[in-house]
């Protein structure tokens, strides 16, 4: 299933991703630090949603209360919890 999440508090403005057969696929951030965000998507390709949440939840960017990784964790939580 495909999901789109509008981010808050980060340079990226949106995250698109798929969850198929319990695995993450096609993670794409709109805006933000292009290379770093492509790296996150590449590293998590085929990972379980729970693994991604465990690794990314609560990460902050500088003095911000959140980060692009944290926003992805929130998006995945929303996707799997409805």
N, CA, C and O atoms as a CHARMM CRD file, in Angstrom:
* protein
*
  328
    1    1 UNK  N      0.83400  -1.16800   0.00000 PROA 1      0.00000
    2    1 UNK  CA     0.00000   0.00000   0.00000 PROA 1      0.00000
    3    1 UNK  C      0.88600   1.24100   0.00000 PROA 1      0.00000
    4    1 UNK  O      1.93300   1.26500   0.64600 PROA 1      0.00000
    5    2 UNK  N      0.46200   2.25700  -0.72100 PROA 2      0.00000
    6    2 UNK  CA     1.21600   3.50600  -0.83000 PROA 2      0.00000
    7    2 UNK  C      0.73600   4.50800   0.21900 PROA 2      0.00000
    8    2 UNK  O     -0.45700   4.61600   0.50000 PROA 2      0.00000
    9    3 UNK  N      1.70100   5.24000   0.79400 PROA 3      0.00000
   10    3 UNK  CA     1.38900   6.25000   1.80900 PROA 3      0.00000
   11    3 UNK  C      2.09100   7.55700   1.45700 PROA 3      0.00000
   12    3 UNK  O      3.19600   7.56300   0.91500 PROA 3      0.00000
   13    4 UNK  N      1.42600   8.65600   1.77500 PROA 4      0.00000
   14    4 UNK  CA     1.99700   9.99200   1.63700 PROA 4      0.00000
   15    4 UNK  C      1.80800  10.70100   2.97200 PROA 4      0.00000
   16    4 UNK  O      0.71700  10.69100   3.54300 PROA 4      0.00000
   17    5 UNK  N      2.88100  11.31700   3.46300 PROA 5      0.00000
   18    5 UNK  CA     2.85700  11.98700   4.76500 PROA 5      0.00000
   19    5 UNK  C      3.40300  13.39400   4.60200 PROA 5      0.00000
   20    5 UNK  O      4.50300  13.58100   4.08300 PROA 5      0.00000
   21    6 UNK  N      2.63500  14.38500   5.04600 PROA 6      0.00000
   22    6 UNK  CA     3.08200  15.77400   5.02700 PROA 6      0.00000
   23    6 UNK  C      3.87200  16.03200   6.30800 PROA 6      0.00000
   24    6 UNK  O      3.34700  15.88100   7.41100 PROA 6      0.00000
   25    7 UNK  N      5.12400  16.41700   6.15200 PROA 7      0.00000
   26    7 UNK  CA     6.00400  16.62200   7.30100 PROA 7      0.00000
   27    7 UNK  C      5.79200  17.99300   7.94000 PROA 7      0.00000
   28    7 UNK  O      5.22500  18.90100   7.33200 PROA 7      0.00000
   29    8 UNK  N      6.26100  18.11800   9.17600 PROA 8      0.00000
   30    8 UNK  CA     6.27500  19.40500   9.87100 PROA 8      0.00000
   31    8 UNK  C      7.60900  19.55500  10.58100 PROA 8      0.00000
   32    8 UNK  O      8.15700  18.58200  11.09900 PROA 8      0.00000
   33    9 UNK  N      8.13200  20.77500  10.60400 PROA 9      0.00000
   34    9 UNK  CA     9.35000  21.07400  11.34700 PROA 9      0.00000
   35    9 UNK  C     10.64100  20.65800  10.67200 PROA 9      0.00000
   36    9 UNK  O     11.69200  20.63900  11.31300 PROA 9      0.00000
   37   10 UNK  N     10.58600  20.32100   9.37700 PROA 10     0.00000
   38   10 UNK  CA    11.79000  19.88800   8.66600 PROA 10     0.00000
   39   10 UNK  C     11.89800  20.58400   7.31500 PROA 10     0.00000
   40   10 UNK  O     10.94800  21.21100   6.84500 PROA 10     0.00000
   41   11 UNK  N     13.06500  20.46300   6.70400 PROA 11     0.00000
   42   11 UNK  CA    13.25700  21.01500   5.35900 PROA 11     0.00000
   43   11 UNK  C     12.47100  20.23100   4.31700 PROA 11     0.00000
   44   11 UNK  O     12.00000  20.79900   3.33200 PROA 11     0.00000
   45   12 UNK  N     12.33100  18.93000   4.53300 PROA 12     0.00000
   46   12 UNK  CA    11.49900  18.15400   3.61300 PROA 12     0.00000
   47   12 UNK  C     10.03700  18.49700   3.87700 PROA 12     0.00000
   48   12 UNK  O      9.65900  18.82100   5.00300 PROA 12     0.00000
   49   13 UNK  N      9.22600  18.42400   2.84000 PROA 13     0.00000
   50   13 UNK  CA     7.82300  18.80400   2.98800 PROA 13     0.00000
   51   13 UNK  C      6.87000  17.62100   2.89200 PROA 13     0.00000
   52   13 UNK  O      5.70600  17.72300   3.28100 PROA 13     0.00000
   53   14 UNK  N      7.36400  16.49800   2.37300 PROA 14     0.00000
   54   14 UNK  CA     6.49200  15.34600   2.19800 PROA 14     0.00000
   55   14 UNK  C      7.34100  14.08600   2.08000 PROA 14     0.00000
   56   14 UNK  O      8.47800  14.12400   1.61100 PROA 14     0.00000
   57   15 UNK  N      6.75900  12.96000   2.51900 PROA 15     0.00000
   58   15 UNK  CA     7.41200  11.66200   2.37800 PROA 15     0.00000
   59   15 UNK  C      6.41000  10.71000   1.73900 PROA 15     0.00000
   60   15 UNK  O      5.26800  10.59800   2.18300 PROA 15     0.00000
   61   16 UNK  N      6.85300  10.03200   0.69600 PROA 16     0.00000
   62   16 UNK  CA     6.06000   8.97600   0.05400 PROA 16     0.00000
   63   16 UNK  C      6.78600   7.65500   0.27600 PROA 16     0.00000
   64   16 UNK  O      8.01300   7.59300   0.20600 PROA 16     0.00000
   65   17 UNK  N      6.02600   6.60900   0.54300 PROA 17     0.00000
   66   17 UNK  CA     6.61500   5.28600   0.71800 PROA 17     0.00000
   67   17 UNK  C      5.53900   4.22600   0.55600 PROA 17     0.00000
   68   17 UNK  O      4.34100   4.50400   0.60600 PROA 17     0.00000
   69   18 UNK  N      6.00800   3.00400   0.36000 PROA 18     0.00000
   70   18 UNK  CA     5.11400   1.86000   0.24400 PROA 18     0.00000
   71   18 UNK  C      5.44000   0.87000   1.34900 PROA 18     0.00000
   72   18 UNK  O      6.58900   0.74400   1.77200 PROA 18     0.00000
   73   19 UNK  N      4.40900   0.16800   1.80900 PROA 19     0.00000
   74   19 UNK  CA     4.60500  -0.99400   2.66700 PROA 19     0.00000
   75   19 UNK  C      3.95300  -2.16500   1.93900 PROA 19     0.00000
   76   19 UNK  O      2.73900  -2.20500   1.74200 PROA 19     0.00000
   77   20 UNK  N      4.79200  -3.10900   1.54800 PROA 20     0.00000
   78   20 UNK  CA     4.33400  -4.29900   0.82000 PROA 20     0.00000
   79   20 UNK  C      4.85600  -5.53700   1.53500 PROA 20     0.00000
   80   20 UNK  O      6.05600  -5.66200   1.77700 PROA 20     0.00000
   81   21 UNK  N      3.96000  -6.44200   1.86900 PROA 21     0.00000
   82   21 UNK  CA     4.32300  -7.69200   2.54500 PROA 21     0.00000
   83   21 UNK  C      5.17400  -7.42500   3.78400 PROA 21     0.00000
   84   21 UNK  O      6.13100  -8.14900   4.05800 PROA 21     0.00000
   85   22 UNK  N      4.81300  -6.37100   4.53500 PROA 22     0.00000
   86   22 UNK  CA     5.48700  -6.05400   5.78000 PROA 22     0.00000
   87   22 UNK  C      6.86000  -5.43400   5.65000 PROA 22     0.00000
   88   22 UNK  O      7.62300  -5.41400   6.61600 PROA 22     0.00000
   89   23 UNK  N      7.19200  -4.92600   4.46900 PROA 23     0.00000
   90   23 UNK  CA     8.50100  -4.30600   4.24100 PROA 23     0.00000
   91   23 UNK  C      8.34400  -2.93000   3.60500 PROA 23     0.00000
   92   23 UNK  O      7.39400  -2.68300   2.86200 PROA 23     0.00000
   93   24 UNK  N      9.29300  -2.03100   3.90500 PROA 24     0.00000
   94   24 UNK  CA     9.29500  -0.67700   3.34600 PROA 24     0.00000
   95   24 UNK  C      9.91900  -0.67400   1.95700 PROA 24     0.00000
   96   24 UNK  O     10.91500  -1.35400   1.70700 PROA 24     0.00000
   97   25 UNK  N      9.32000   0.09900   1.05900 PROA 25     0.00000
   98   25 UNK  CA     9.83700   0.23200  -0.30000 PROA 25     0.00000
   99   25 UNK  C      9.59500   1.64600  -0.81300 PROA 25     0.00000
  100   25 UNK  O      8.67700   2.33300  -0.36400 PROA 25     0.00000
  101   26 UNK  N     10.42500   2.07100  -1.75400 PROA 26     0.00000
  102   26 UNK  CA    10.22000   3.31800  -2.50500 PROA 26     0.00000
  103   26 UNK  C     10.06700   4.54600  -1.61300 PROA 26     0.00000
  104   26 UNK  O      9.16000   5.35100  -1.82300 PROA 26     0.00000
  105   27 UNK  N     10.93700   4.69900  -0.62500 PROA 27     0.00000
  106   27 UNK  CA    10.88500   5.85800   0.27100 PROA 27     0.00000
  107   27 UNK  C     11.46100   7.06100  -0.47300 PROA 27     0.00000
  108   27 UNK  O     12.61600   7.04800  -0.90000 PROA 27     0.00000
  109   28 UNK  N     10.63900   8.10200  -0.62000 PROA 28     0.00000
  110   28 UNK  CA    11.05000   9.30500  -1.34300 PROA 28     0.00000
  111   28 UNK  C     10.63400  10.53100  -0.53500 PROA 28     0.00000
  112   28 UNK  O      9.46600  10.69000  -0.18000 PROA 28     0.00000
  113   29 UNK  N     11.60800  11.39200  -0.25000 PROA 29     0.00000
  114   29 UNK  CA    11.35600  12.66400   0.42800 PROA 29     0.00000
  115   29 UNK  C     11.24900  13.76100  -0.61900 PROA 29     0.00000
  116   29 UNK  O     11.99000  13.75700  -1.60200 PROA 29     0.00000
  117   30 UNK  N     10.33800  14.69400  -0.42000 PROA 30     0.00000
  118   30 UNK  CA    10.23100  15.88200  -1.26500 PROA 30     0.00000
  119   30 UNK  C     10.91200  17.03200  -0.54000 PROA 30     0.00000
  120   30 UNK  O     10.58600  17.33500   0.60800 PROA 30     0.00000
  121   31 UNK  N     11.85800  17.66900  -1.21600 PROA 31     0.00000
  122   31 UNK  CA    12.68800  18.75400  -0.66800 PROA 31     0.00000
  123   31 UNK  C     13.63300  18.20400   0.39000 PROA 31     0.00000
  124   31 UNK  O     13.68100  16.99300   0.60200 PROA 31     0.00000
  125   32 UNK  N     14.37000  19.06000   1.04300 PROA 32     0.00000
  126   32 UNK  CA    15.32400  18.64000   2.06000 PROA 32     0.00000
  127   32 UNK  C     16.69300  18.37000   1.48000 PROA 32     0.00000
  128   32 UNK  O     16.97100  18.73700   0.33800 PROA 32     0.00000
  129   33 UNK  N     17.55100  17.73200   2.25800 PROA 33     0.00000
  130   33 UNK  CA    18.93800  17.43400   1.88300 PROA 33     0.00000
  131   33 UNK  C     18.94900  16.20000   0.98800 PROA 33     0.00000
  132   33 UNK  O     18.93900  15.06900   1.47300 PROA 33     0.00000
  133   34 UNK  N     18.97000  16.42300  -0.29200 PROA 34     0.00000
  134   34 UNK  CA    18.75400  15.38300  -1.29100 PROA 34     0.00000
  135   34 UNK  C     19.59400  14.12700  -1.06600 PROA 34     0.00000
  136   34 UNK  O     19.04500  13.02700  -1.00200 PROA 34     0.00000
  137   35 UNK  N     20.88600  14.26600  -0.94700 PROA 35     0.00000
  138   35 UNK  CA    21.75300  13.09900  -0.79700 PROA 35     0.00000
  139   35 UNK  C     21.48200  12.33100   0.48400 PROA 35     0.00000
  140   35 UNK  O     21.38900  11.10400   0.46700 PROA 35     0.00000
  141   36 UNK  N     21.35600  13.04200   1.59000 PROA 36     0.00000
  142   36 UNK  CA    21.08900  12.37800   2.86600 PROA 36     0.00000
  143   36 UNK  C     19.75000  11.64800   2.85000 PROA 36     0.00000
  144   36 UNK  O     19.64000  10.53400   3.36200 PROA 36     0.00000
  145   37 UNK  N     18.74600  12.27000   2.26800 PROA 37     0.00000
  146   37 UNK  CA    17.42200  11.65800   2.26600 PROA 37     0.00000
  147   37 UNK  C     17.33600  10.48100   1.30600 PROA 37     0.00000
  148   37 UNK  O     16.61200   9.52100   1.56900 PROA 37     0.00000
  149   38 UNK  N     18.07200  10.54400   0.19000 PROA 38     0.00000
  150   38 UNK  CA    18.14700   9.37100  -0.68000 PROA 38     0.00000
  151   38 UNK  C     18.84300   8.22700   0.05200 PROA 38     0.00000
  152   38 UNK  O     18.49100   7.06100  -0.12600 PROA 38     0.00000
  153   39 UNK  N     19.82800   8.56800   0.87300 PROA 39     0.00000
  154   39 UNK  CA    20.54100   7.54800   1.64400 PROA 39     0.00000
  155   39 UNK  C     19.61200   6.85100   2.63000 PROA 39     0.00000
  156   39 UNK  O     19.65100   5.62700   2.75800 PROA 39     0.00000
  157   40 UNK  N     18.78400   7.60900   3.32100 PROA 40     0.00000
  158   40 UNK  CA    17.82700   7.01000   4.24900 PROA 40     0.00000
  159   40 UNK  C     16.92800   6.02600   3.50400 PROA 40     0.00000
  160   40 UNK  O     16.72400   4.89900   3.95500 PROA 40     0.00000
  161   41 UNK  N     16.39400   6.45400   2.36900 PROA 41     0.00000
  162   41 UNK  CA    15.53400   5.58400   1.57900 PROA 41     0.00000
  163   41 UNK  C     16.25400   4.32700   1.13200 PROA 41     0.00000
  164   41 UNK  O     15.68700   3.23600   1.17700 PROA 41     0.00000
  165   42 UNK  N     17.48400   4.46800   0.70600 PROA 42     0.00000
  166   42 UNK  CA    18.26700   3.32700   0.24200 PROA 42     0.00000
  167   42 UNK  C     18.56800   2.36000   1.38300 PROA 42     0.00000
  168   42 UNK  O     18.43600   1.14700   1.22200 PROA 42     0.00000
  169   43 UNK  N     18.97100   2.89000   2.52900 PROA 43     0.00000
  170   43 UNK  CA    19.30300   2.04500   3.67600 PROA 43     0.00000
  171   43 UNK  C     18.09700   1.28500   4.21300 PROA 43     0.00000
  172   43 UNK  O     18.23900   0.17200   4.71900 PROA 43     0.00000
  173   44 UNK  N     16.92400   1.87300   4.10600 PROA 44     0.00000
  174   44 UNK  CA    15.72300   1.24100   4.65800 PROA 44     0.00000
  175   44 UNK  C     14.92600   0.43800   3.64100 PROA 44     0.00000
  176   44 UNK  O     13.91000  -0.16100   3.99400 PROA 44     0.00000
  177   45 UNK  N     15.36100   0.41300   2.39800 PROA 45     0.00000
  178   45 UNK  CA    14.66500  -0.36700   1.37100 PROA 45     0.00000
  179   45 UNK  C     14.61700  -1.83400   1.79600 PROA 45     0.00000
  180   45 UNK  O     15.65700  -2.45900   2.00500 PROA 45     0.00000
  181   46 UNK  N     13.41900  -2.37400   1.92000 PROA 46     0.00000
  182   46 UNK  CA    13.23200  -3.76900   2.29900 PROA 46     0.00000
  183   46 UNK  C     13.23900  -4.02800   3.79300 PROA 46     0.00000
  184   46 UNK  O     13.08700  -5.17300   4.22000 PROA 46     0.00000
  185   47 UNK  N     13.41400  -2.98500   4.60000 PROA 47     0.00000
  186   47 UNK  CA    13.42500  -3.13900   6.05800 PROA 47     0.00000
  187   47 UNK  C     11.99300  -3.22900   6.58900 PROA 47     0.00000
  188   47 UNK  O     11.04000  -2.82200   5.92500 PROA 47     0.00000
  189   48 UNK  N     11.87000  -3.76200   7.77800 PROA 48     0.00000
  190   48 UNK  CA    10.55100  -3.79700   8.41200 PROA 48     0.00000
  191   48 UNK  C     10.21200  -2.40500   8.94600 PROA 48     0.00000
  192   48 UNK  O     11.11100  -1.65300   9.32400 PROA 48     0.00000
  193   49 UNK  N      8.94300  -2.06100   8.97900 PROA 49     0.00000
  194   49 UNK  CA     8.54700  -0.77500   9.56200 PROA 49     0.00000
  195   49 UNK  C      9.02400  -0.62600  11.00700 PROA 49     0.00000
  196   49 UNK  O      9.43900   0.45900  11.41300 PROA 49     0.00000
  197   50 UNK  N      8.96800  -1.69700  11.77300 PROA 50     0.00000
  198   50 UNK  CA     9.38000  -1.65100  13.17300 PROA 50     0.00000
  199   50 UNK  C     10.86900  -1.32400  13.31100 PROA 50     0.00000
  200   50 UNK  O     11.26300  -0.57900  14.20800 PROA 50     0.00000
  201   51 UNK  N     11.68400  -1.87800  12.43000 PROA 51     0.00000
  202   51 UNK  CA    13.12100  -1.58800  12.43600 PROA 51     0.00000
  203   51 UNK  C     13.36200  -0.10300  12.18400 PROA 51     0.00000
  204   51 UNK  O     14.15300   0.52800  12.88500 PROA 51     0.00000
  205   52 UNK  N     12.68300   0.45400  11.18800 PROA 52     0.00000
  206   52 UNK  CA    12.85300   1.87000  10.85000 PROA 52     0.00000
  207   52 UNK  C     12.42100   2.76200  12.01300 PROA 52     0.00000
  208   52 UNK  O     13.10500   3.73200  12.34100 PROA 52     0.00000
  209   53 UNK  N     11.30100   2.43800  12.62600 PROA 53     0.00000
  210   53 UNK  CA    10.81600   3.23300  13.76200 PROA 53     0.00000
  211   53 UNK  C     11.83200   3.18500  14.89800 PROA 53     0.00000
  212   53 UNK  O     12.16300   4.21400  15.48700 PROA 53     0.00000
  213   54 UNK  N     12.32100   1.99500  15.20100 PROA 54     0.00000
  214   54 UNK  CA    13.29200   1.82200  16.28300 PROA 54     0.00000
  215   54 UNK  C     14.54700   2.66900  16.05600 PROA 54     0.00000
  216   54 UNK  O     15.08400   3.24400  17.00200 PROA 54     0.00000
  217   55 UNK  N     15.00900   2.74700  14.82200 PROA 55     0.00000
  218   55 UNK  CA    16.23600   3.46900  14.49900 PROA 55     0.00000
  219   55 UNK  C     16.05000   4.97600  14.37900 PROA 55     0.00000
  220   55 UNK  O     16.97700   5.73000  14.67900 PROA 55     0.00000
  221   56 UNK  N     14.88100   5.43400  13.95100 PROA 56     0.00000
  222   56 UNK  CA    14.70500   6.84400  13.59700 PROA 56     0.00000
  223   56 UNK  C     13.89800   7.66900  14.60000 PROA 56     0.00000
  224   56 UNK  O     14.04300   8.89000  14.65800 PROA 56     0.00000
  225   57 UNK  N     13.05700   7.01200  15.38200 PROA 57     0.00000
  226   57 UNK  CA    12.15300   7.72300  16.28600 PROA 57     0.00000
  227   57 UNK  C     12.91900   8.59200  17.28400 PROA 57     0.00000
  228   57 UNK  O     13.80900   8.11500  17.98800 PROA 57     0.00000
  229   58 UNK  N     12.56000   9.86000  17.33100 PROA 58     0.00000
  230   58 UNK  CA    13.13500  10.77500  18.30600 PROA 58     0.00000
  231   58 UNK  C     14.40100  11.48800  17.88400 PROA 58     0.00000
  232   58 UNK  O     14.90600  12.32200  18.63500 PROA 58     0.00000
  233   59 UNK  N     14.93500  11.19100  16.70600 PROA 59     0.00000
  234   59 UNK  CA    16.14100  11.88400  16.24600 PROA 59     0.00000
  235   59 UNK  C     15.80500  13.34500  15.97700 PROA 59     0.00000
  236   59 UNK  O     14.80000  13.66000  15.34000 PROA 59     0.00000
  237   60 UNK  N     16.65900  14.22400  16.47200 PROA 60     0.00000
  238   60 UNK  CA    16.46200  15.66100  16.27900 PROA 60     0.00000
  239   60 UNK  C     17.48400  16.18700  15.29000 PROA 60     0.00000
  240   60 UNK  O     18.55300  15.60000  15.12200 PROA 60     0.00000
  241   61 UNK  N     17.15900  17.29700  14.63200 PROA 61     0.00000
  242   61 UNK  CA    18.06700  17.96000  13.71000 PROA 61     0.00000
  243   61 UNK  C     18.40800  19.32300  14.30500 PROA 61     0.00000
  244   61 UNK  O     17.57600  20.23100  14.31600 PROA 61     0.00000
  245   62 UNK  N     19.63400  19.45800  14.79700 PROA 62     0.00000
  246   62 UNK  CA    20.03200  20.71800  15.42400 PROA 62     0.00000
  247   62 UNK  C     19.13200  21.02400  16.60700 PROA 62     0.00000
  248   62 UNK  O     18.91600  20.17300  17.47000 PROA 62     0.00000
  249   63 UNK  N     18.61100  22.23300  16.64300 PROA 63     0.00000
  250   63 UNK  CA    17.73300  22.63000  17.74900 PROA 63     0.00000
  251   63 UNK  C     16.26400  22.30500  17.47500 PROA 63     0.00000
  252   63 UNK  O     15.40500  22.57500  18.31500 PROA 63     0.00000
  253   64 UNK  N     15.96900  21.72600  16.30700 PROA 64     0.00000
  254   64 UNK  CA    14.58700  21.34600  15.98700 PROA 64     0.00000
  255   64 UNK  C     14.14200  20.18600  16.86000 PROA 64     0.00000
  256   64 UNK  O     14.96200  19.37600  17.29200 PROA 64     0.00000
  257   65 UNK  N     12.86500  20.10600  17.11500 PROA 65     0.00000
  258   65 UNK  CA    12.29400  19.03200  17.93000 PROA 65     0.00000
  259   65 UNK  C     12.16600  17.72900  17.14600 PROA 65     0.00000
  260   65 UNK  O     11.79500  16.69900  17.70900 PROA 65     0.00000
  261   66 UNK  N     12.46700  17.77000  15.86600 PROA 66     0.00000
  262   66 UNK  CA    12.28900  16.61600  14.99400 PROA 66     0.00000
  263   66 UNK  C     13.35800  16.62800  13.90900 PROA 66     0.00000
  264   66 UNK  O     14.20000  17.52500  13.87000 PROA 66     0.00000
  265   67 UNK  N     13.32300  15.64300  13.04000 PROA 67     0.00000
  266   67 UNK  CA    14.23200  15.55800  11.90000 PROA 67     0.00000
  267   67 UNK  C     13.48900  14.84600  10.78100 PROA 67     0.00000
  268   67 UNK  O     12.37300  14.36700  10.98000 PROA 67     0.00000
  269   68 UNK  N     14.09900  14.77600   9.61800 PROA 68     0.00000
  270   68 UNK  CA    13.46300  14.04500   8.51200 PROA 68     0.00000
  271   68 UNK  C     13.31500  12.57200   8.87000 PROA 68     0.00000
  272   68 UNK  O     12.29800  11.95500   8.55500 PROA 68     0.00000
  273   69 UNK  N     14.32300  12.00700   9.52400 PROA 69     0.00000
  274   69 UNK  CA    14.22500  10.61900   9.96000 PROA 69     0.00000
  275   69 UNK  C     13.10100  10.41400  10.96500 PROA 69     0.00000
  276   69 UNK  O     12.33200   9.45900  10.86300 PROA 69     0.00000
  277   70 UNK  N     13.01200  11.31400  11.93100 PROA 70     0.00000
  278   70 UNK  CA    11.93400  11.24400  12.92300 PROA 70     0.00000
  279   70 UNK  C     10.57800  11.38200  12.25000 PROA 70     0.00000
  280   70 UNK  O      9.62700  10.69700  12.62700 PROA 70     0.00000
  281   71 UNK  N     10.48000  12.25800  11.26200 PROA 71     0.00000
  282   71 UNK  CA     9.21900  12.41400  10.53600 PROA 71     0.00000
  283   71 UNK  C      8.86400  11.13200   9.78400 PROA 71     0.00000
  284   71 UNK  O      7.68900  10.77400   9.69600 PROA 71     0.00000
  285   72 UNK  N      9.86300  10.44100   9.24400 PROA 72     0.00000
  286   72 UNK  CA     9.59200   9.16300   8.59400 PROA 72     0.00000
  287   72 UNK  C      9.08500   8.15000   9.61600 PROA 72     0.00000
  288   72 UNK  O      8.14500   7.40800   9.33200 PROA 72     0.00000
  289   73 UNK  N      9.68700   8.11000  10.79100 PROA 73     0.00000
  290   73 UNK  CA     9.20300   7.20500  11.84300 PROA 73     0.00000
  291   73 UNK  C      7.74500   7.52100  12.17600 PROA 73     0.00000
  292   73 UNK  O      6.93500   6.60400  12.31200 PROA 73     0.00000
  293   74 UNK  N      7.40500   8.77800  12.30600 PROA 74     0.00000
  294   74 UNK  CA     6.02200   9.16900  12.59300 PROA 74     0.00000
  295   74 UNK  C      5.08500   8.74700  11.45800 PROA 74     0.00000
  296   74 UNK  O      3.97300   8.27800  11.70100 PROA 74     0.00000
  297   75 UNK  N      5.54300   8.91800  10.23100 PROA 75     0.00000
  298   75 UNK  CA     4.73000   8.53700   9.06300 PROA 75     0.00000
  299   75 UNK  C      4.47500   7.03700   9.05500 PROA 75     0.00000
  300   75 UNK  O      3.36000   6.59400   8.78000 PROA 75     0.00000
  301   76 UNK  N      5.50100   6.26000   9.35500 PROA 76     0.00000
  302   76 UNK  CA     5.33800   4.81000   9.36700 PROA 76     0.00000
  303   76 UNK  C      4.40500   4.38600  10.49800 PROA 76     0.00000
  304   76 UNK  O      3.55600   3.51500  10.30500 PROA 76     0.00000
  305   77 UNK  N      4.55400   4.99500  11.67900 PROA 77     0.00000
  306   77 UNK  CA     3.65600   4.69200  12.78900 PROA 77     0.00000
  307   77 UNK  C      2.20700   4.95300  12.38400 PROA 77     0.00000
  308   77 UNK  O      1.32300   4.13500  12.63900 PROA 77     0.00000
  309   78 UNK  N      1.98000   6.08500  11.76000 PROA 78     0.00000
  310   78 UNK  CA     0.62300   6.44500  11.32000 PROA 78     0.00000
  311   78 UNK  C      0.10500   5.41900  10.32300 PROA 78     0.00000
  312   78 UNK  O     -1.06000   5.02700  10.38000 PROA 78     0.00000
  313   79 UNK  N      0.96600   4.98400   9.41200 PROA 79     0.00000
  314   79 UNK  CA     0.56300   4.01900   8.38800 PROA 79     0.00000
  315   79 UNK  C      0.18300   2.67200   8.98700 PROA 79     0.00000
  316   79 UNK  O     -0.81100   2.06900   8.58300 PROA 79     0.00000
  317   80 UNK  N      0.97400   2.19700   9.95400 PROA 80     0.00000
  318   80 UNK  CA     0.69700   0.86800  10.48200 PROA 80     0.00000
  319   80 UNK  C     -0.36900   0.87100  11.57300 PROA 80     0.00000
  320   80 UNK  O     -0.96700  -0.16500  11.86000 PROA 80     0.00000
  321   81 UNK  N     -0.60900   2.03400  12.18100 PROA 81     0.00000
  322   81 UNK  CA    -1.62700   2.12100  13.23000 PROA 81     0.00000
  323   81 UNK  C     -2.95800   2.65700  12.72800 PROA 81     0.00000
  324   81 UNK  O     -3.93500   2.72000  13.47400 PROA 81     0.00000
  325   82 UNK  N     -2.98700   3.04400  11.45600 PROA 82     0.00000
  326   82 UNK  CA    -4.22600   3.55400  10.88300 PROA 82     0.00000
  327   82 UNK  C     -4.42300   4.94000  11.20000 PROA 82     0.00000
  328   82 UNK  O     -5.42400   5.53000  10.79300 PROA 82     0.00000
